[in-house]
Amino acid sequence: MTGDAKLIVQGLSHHYPDEYTGESVHALQDINLQIHDNEFVTIVGPSGCGKTTFLNIIAGLLPYREGRAMVDGVEIKGPGPDRGVVFQEHAILPWRTVNRNIGHGLELRKVPKAEREKRVQEYIDLVGLSGFEERYPHELSGGMKQRVAVARTLCADPVIMLMDEPFAAVDAQTRITLQDELNRVVMATRRTILFITHSVEEAAFLGDRCIVFSRRPGQIKTEIKIDIPREERLWKDMVNNPKFTDARDEILSLVRSEVTNDDNS
Amino acid sequence: MTAINEFSVAIQRRFGRQKIRKFVLGSIPFILLIVLWHMNSIFLVFEPVEIPPIADVWGAIFWLQSDCPGVFAAIEGHNGCQLTNHVSSSVGRVILAMVVGVPLGIGFGILAGMNRVISAYLEPIGVFMNSVSGIAWIPLAIVWFGVGWETTLFIMLNTIFWLLFFNTMMGVRAVPKVLVQGVQTMGGSKLDVILQVYLPGSMTSIITGLRMSMGFGWRALIAAEMIGGDSGLGFMIFVSAQEFKTEEVFLGVILISIIFLATDRWLLVPLEKWTIERWGLVWKPT
């Protein structure tokens, strides 16, 4: 049953003490989830629902005590190169050129220089950054910086890619381009991805499966399959695709109901 | 006339208009000071023993070096080469104090910036040490080490260490956490994080710390040499003043500023250009 599952989460709950009051906050409640090889799973939910907490636990940046979480059959204990993270803010290093940022993961794993350069060039071409190899991040636009961040994670070749609202900080036009590009890259390289977002459209556009989180404590409310082949997922076609619009509307109403509940309480 | 025009255009192309403007404007107060100084030697408002003529100050260089057999002797520290000996004595102490104090200050600063427990231990004593002026330690240092080399070195080391420690610690704390997490999730070790994130990430603060160390360190060193030294520019100034050789005092003061300016221009400014400017970490008016 769990044969090709890359990520297995069983009965994961999480509490943490509030920074100011010290009271225990119940962030996650009994999360059960499996992500299979080459699957693109999106998680969407109202703000403060614990989706980023969940991703940080999987990334190993946040210790957990209740439940289990495994990547490739190995229990998660701290961060590791088997899980590559693309963060919301710019996490690429300002003191490294585009080249050296993208090759950083390989460098940390002591991959020989010749092979590293070959791989880096491959991903630079893939995300369309040719000609910017020797530039520093401060010379790039916001969209280009996020392309570097995505290429950096791809190049390190993790078992699963964790993306935490990676396109939330760029302008709307760039966001659409980046989403199209991510689709193209996923098609070209076959990846297993867990993608967190607060945008319903983004969740429906990118995910093979979309998981809707309830408000805090975050629980898996529903799971929606979006059965559209990757090749057909282009923004210009998707807006007229009933499978997409139906899924989007369904997710939207689910998320809405969570937000309204929240307002009434 | 056209030749002059061409020359001025060539200079502007070479250095840039803004830079020339800045240089010219910055030079004016110095030129005024030199003119006033020279006027004094003509009208003798102040006696030469109070303000010596420019020519005498210039002459003091040769007078102090008059028993020096040559360049090699000066490098070897021959007894006759008084001026170069004092200069190399001061500069040597600065270099030694920097070589020891900078890595120590940065090292402890990074540890304290990373670790709450270490900073809980070291921050209060850092505040305490930084609030005590470096020269306040001179009398105590003389009691401990006597007059000479060790006292001056201690004074300067003490000044450099705490300044760099504090600035580095603040710089490390300001490094965005997400940069650290990024390296950790790619499999980076603690040492990787220190060398590839915290050290370059706190470079802006470290350079500020270096600049302050140089400034305060030089001042403390000169004071230490005056009171507790047996060589160096501070010592030379002090002894010359007691013997009313004012031209030597003037020479010493001018040399101190020139050496200080040179270290800033040829050490700190290039370091700044090579690191934080290249990385876009400096705010620049556009």
HADDOCK unambig.tbl for C-alpha pairs under 7 A between the chains (distance, minus, plus):
assign (segid A and resid 79 and name CA) (segid B and resid 184 and name CA) 6.05 0.50 0.50
assign (segid A and resid 79 and name CA) (segid B and resid 185 and name CA) 4.95 0.50 0.50
assign (segid A and resid 80 and name CA) (segid B and resid 184 and name CA) 6.90 0.50 0.50
assign (segid A and resid 80 and name CA) (segid B and resid 185 and name CA) 5.08 0.50 0.50
assign (segid A and resid 80 and name CA) (segid B and resid 186 and name CA) 6.12 0.50 0.50
assign (segid A and resid 80 and name CA) (segid B and resid 187 and name CA) 4.84 0.50 0.50
assign (segid A and resid 81 and name CA) (segid B and resid 185 and name CA) 5.68 0.50 0.50
assign (segid A and resid 81 and name CA) (segid B and resid 186 and name CA) 4.49 0.50 0.50
assign (segid A and resid 81 and name CA) (segid B and resid 187 and name CA) 4.67 0.50 0.50
assign (segid A and resid 83 and name CA) (segid B and resid 185 and name CA) 6.75 0.50 0.50
assign (segid A and resid 84 and name CA) (segid B and resid 185 and name CA) 6.08 0.50 0.50
assign (segid A and resid 84 and name CA) (segid B and resid 186 and name CA) 6.41 0.50 0.50
assign (segid A and resid 85 and name CA) (segid B and resid 185 and name CA) 6.61 0.50 0.50
assign (segid A and resid 91 and name CA) (segid B and resid 178 and name CA) 5.57 0.50 0.50
assign (segid A and resid 91 and name CA) (segid B and resid 179 and name CA) 4.90 0.50 0.50
assign (segid A and resid 91 and name CA) (segid B and resid 182 and name CA) 5.99 0.50 0.50
assign (segid A and resid 92 and name CA) (segid B and resid 179 and name CA) 6.66 0.50 0.50
assign (segid A and resid 93 and name CA) (segid B and resid 179 and name CA) 6.55 0.50 0.50
assign (segid A and resid 94 and name CA) (segid B and resid 279 and name CA) 5.65 0.50 0.50
assign (segid A and resid 95 and name CA) (segid B and resid 279 and name CA) 5.04 0.50 0.50
assign (segid A and resid 105 and name CA) (segid B and resid 186 and name CA) 5.20 0.50 0.50
assign (segid A and resid 108 and name CA) (segid B and resid 187 and name CA) 6.70 0.50 0.50
assign (segid A and resid 108 and name CA) (segid B and resid 188 and name CA) 6.00 0.50 0.50
assign (segid A and resid 136 and name CA) (segid B and resid 279 and name CA) 6.35 0.50 0.50
assign (segid A and resid 138 and name CA) (segid B and resid 279 and name CA) 6.89 0.50 0.50
assign (segid A and resid 138 and name CA) (segid B and resid 280 and name CA) 5.56 0.50 0.50
